[in-house]
Amino acid sequence: MKLVVVGAAGRMGQTLIRVIRETEGTVLHAAIERVGSPFLGKDAGEVAGAGTAGVPITADPLQAFLDAEGVLDFTSPASSVDFAGLAAQARIVHVIGTTGCSAEDDAKIQAAARHARIIKSGNMSLGVNLLGVLAEQAARALPAAQWDIEVLEMHHKHKVDAPSGTALLLGEAAAAGRGIQLLANAVKVRDGHTGAREAGTIGFATLRGGSVVGDHSVLFAGEGELVTLSHSARDRSIFARGAVAAALWGRDRKPGHYDMLDVLGLKHRHPEEMTS
């Protein structure tokens, strides 16, 4: 499968290139960077420390997308929206690991999915998506009146969005278990005299520092007991392997908007199925 990596010189871009080079059935077809990047013209494999790939990094995705079969994208919301449009024109697979997208960004990506096979997830790893399923089951089993839910996450100091996409994915899963909308019940900031915790809400706590790849916990706090479900990412290659697997899965699918639970065959409820 001919794959394009956008944001090729970034941390995730380099990891994606290394994983593609190691994965049977995939080939690095093109590597894209922003206009003005000092890496333009350099061999993408050499930049990634994966040996010479014979693929120079370019700032022009149009031709690369037209000739490719899939695009792997861990960039920025604005860039992902643009790439989704190009993927729709080319009618190819677009795997999006970008986080921090607004509702407007997501609407544009959904529109592109009429023609592209878009697989978008706040986290591409098997472990995190399994954690989401378990969090949904726990939230459904533990009565909201007696159990409070908190999502705790920590990432490296360079991460620019908060809470993380994974934390929101886990919050959505817990909200689905409770049959509520996360947007209306999330508490993302606590400062000053906040008063008592409002029953039924889902809280988020964000930590940033060092080189932490990603640690996430969903805490269920009851009277006299605490249940914690956790996942710790030690190497960002887990996200790259998941993204490549998603691209291969999407190759033979009809155009549409999918997520990693679809790829992994893990049953889940979509937000539009929630009752309130």
Secondary structure, 3 states (H helix, E strand, C coil): CEEEEECCCCHHHHHHHHHHHHCCCCEEEEEECCCCCCCCCCEHHHHCCCCCCCCEEECCHHHHHHHCCEEEECCCHHHHHHHHHHHHHHCCEEEECCCCCCHHHHHHHHHHCCCCEEEECCCCCHHHHHHHHHHHHHHHHCCCCCCEEEEEEEECCCCCCCCCHHHHHHHHHHHHHHCCCHHHHEECCCCCCCCCCCCCCEEEEEEECCCCCEEEEEEEEECCEEEEEEEEECCCHHHHHHHHHHHHHHCCCCCEEECHHHHHCCCCCCHHHCCC
